[in-house]
Amino acid sequence: MKKNPTVELKLPILKDMELVATHTSDVVAKHMNLSEEKSAEISMALIEACINAFEHSETKEDIYIHFIISDEKLTIKVIDKGVGFDASSIELPNIDQKITDERKRGWGLMLIKELMDKVDYESDNTGTTLTMTKNKETDE
């Protein structure tokens, strides 16, 4: 097997298409012998990342997802060709307000950062690349 195999998905912006990504992440996590807990964390982060790309990128083009497998970690890139965003304009949600708010939105990036070991994003007016990493071994 090649050293760092990559699984690539091209997802149209259709209802529930993020589930294709989570099914793929489940298969990749099993291949890597990741725990069920890590697999579930990856799936939740991936759902949030896909929904963010679908809803906020304003693109009509497909979303691309790359799963880069190595011995130490799984790196997932979620790529859209949308409008991009200014990271400095993202505010952390007020937890007390969100609990009582009927619109339970705005948790995405914070949740992704909690679920994954490392999160980076590059964004400009040509699109956004969100890079999420889950280490095989827990850093404690």
C-alpha positions as CSV (number, residue, x, y, z in Angstrom):
1,M,0.0,0.0,0.0
2,K,1.3,3.5,-0.8
3,K,2.6,5.5,2.2
4,N,0.0,8.2,2.7
5,P,-3.1,7.1,0.7
6,T,-5.7,9.7,0.0
7,V,-9.4,9.2,-0.5
8,E,-11.1,12.0,-2.4
9,L,-14.8,12.8,-2.6
10,K,-16.6,15.3,-4.8
11,L,-20.0,16.2,-3.3
12,P,-22.7,18.1,-5.0
13,I,-24.6,20.5,-2.7
14,L,-27.7,18.3,-2.1
15,K,-29.7,17.5,1.0
16,D,-28.0,15.0,3.3
17,M,-24.9,14.7,1.1
18,E,-22.7,15.2,4.2
19,L,-23.7,11.7,5.2
20,V,-21.7,10.3,2.2
21,A,-18.7,12.0,3.8
22,T,-19.4,10.5,7.2
23,H,-19.8,7.0,5.8
24,T,-16.4,7.5,4.1
25,S,-14.8,8.7,7.3
26,D,-16.2,5.6,9.2
27,V,-14.6,3.3,6.6
28,V,-11.3,5.2,6.8
29,A,-11.4,5.2,10.7
30,K,-11.9,1.4,10.7
31,H,-9.0,1.0,8.2
32,M,-6.8,3.0,10.6
33,N,-8.0,1.1,13.7
34,L,-9.3,4.3,15.3
35,S,-11.5,3.9,18.3
36,E,-15.3,4.3,18.0
37,E,-15.1,7.5,20.0
38,K,-12.5,9.0,17.6
39,S,-14.6,7.9,14.6
40,A,-17.7,9.5,16.1
41,E,-15.8,12.8,16.8
42,I,-14.5,12.8,13.2
43,S,-18.0,12.2,11.8
44,M,-19.5,15.1,13.9
45,A,-16.7,17.5,12.9
46,L,-17.1,16.5,9.2
47,I,-20.9,17.0,9.3
48,E,-20.3,20.6,10.7
49,A,-17.6,21.3,8.1
50,C,-19.8,20.1,5.2
51,I,-22.9,22.0,6.4
52,N,-20.7,25.2,6.8
53,A,-19.4,24.7,3.2
54,F,-22.9,24.0,1.8
55,E,-24.6,26.9,3.6
56,H,-22.0,29.7,3.9
57,S,-19.8,29.3,0.8
58,E,-22.5,30.5,-1.5
59,T,-21.0,28.3,-4.2
60,K,-23.0,26.4,-6.8
61,E,-20.0,24.1,-7.4
62,D,-19.2,20.8,-5.7
63,I,-17.5,20.5,-2.4
64,Y,-14.3,18.4,-2.3
65,I,-13.2,16.3,0.7
66,H,-9.7,14.7,0.9
67,F,-9.0,12.1,3.6
68,I,-5.2,11.8,3.9
69,I,-4.2,8.7,5.8
70,S,-0.9,8.3,7.6
71,D,0.5,6.0,10.4
72,E,0.1,8.8,13.0
73,K,-3.0,10.7,12.0
74,L,-5.9,11.3,9.7
75,T,-6.0,14.7,7.9
76,I,-9.3,15.8,6.3
77,K,-9.5,18.8,4.0
78,V,-12.9,20.2,3.1
79,I,-12.6,22.5,0.1
80,D,-15.1,24.8,-1.4
81,K,-14.9,27.4,-4.3
82,G,-17.1,29.9,-2.6
83,V,-17.0,33.5,-1.3
84,G,-14.7,32.7,1.6
85,F,-14.8,34.4,5.0
86,D,-12.8,36.6,7.3
87,A,-11.7,34.5,10.3
88,S,-11.4,37.6,12.5
89,S,-15.2,38.2,12.0
90,I,-16.1,34.9,13.5
91,E,-17.4,35.4,17.1
92,L,-17.5,32.7,19.6
93,P,-21.1,32.0,20.5
94,N,-22.4,33.1,23.9
95,I,-23.2,29.8,25.5
96,D,-25.9,31.2,27.9
97,Q,-27.6,33.0,25.1
98,K,-27.4,30.0,22.7
99,I,-29.0,27.6,25.2
100,T,-32.1,29.7,25.3
101,D,-31.9,30.9,21.7
102,E,-34.4,29.2,19.3
103,R,-31.9,29.3,16.5
104,K,-29.2,26.9,17.7
105,R,-26.7,28.0,15.1
106,G,-23.2,29.4,15.1
107,W,-21.5,26.5,16.9
108,G,-19.8,24.9,13.9
109,L,-16.2,26.1,14.1
110,M,-16.1,25.9,17.9
111,L,-17.4,22.4,17.8
112,I,-15.0,21.3,15.1
113,K,-12.1,22.7,17.2
114,E,-13.3,20.8,20.2
115,L,-13.7,17.5,18.3
116,M,-10.4,17.5,16.3
117,D,-6.8,17.6,17.5
118,K,-5.8,20.4,15.0
119,V,-7.9,22.7,12.9
120,D,-6.7,25.3,10.3
121,Y,-8.4,27.2,7.6
122,E,-7.4,29.3,4.6
123,S,-10.0,31.5,3.1
124,D,-10.3,34.2,0.5
125,N,-12.6,35.2,-2.3
126,T,-11.8,32.1,-4.3
127,G,-12.9,29.6,-1.6
128,T,-12.1,28.0,1.7
129,T,-10.0,25.0,2.7
130,L,-10.6,23.7,6.2
131,T,-8.0,21.3,7.3
132,M,-8.8,19.0,10.3
133,T,-6.5,16.5,11.9
134,K,-7.2,13.7,14.3
135,N,-4.1,12.0,15.8
136,K,-4.1,8.2,16.0
137,E,-2.7,8.4,19.5
138,T,-4.0,10.8,22.1
139,D,-1.6,13.6,23.1
140,E,-2.0,13.7,26.9
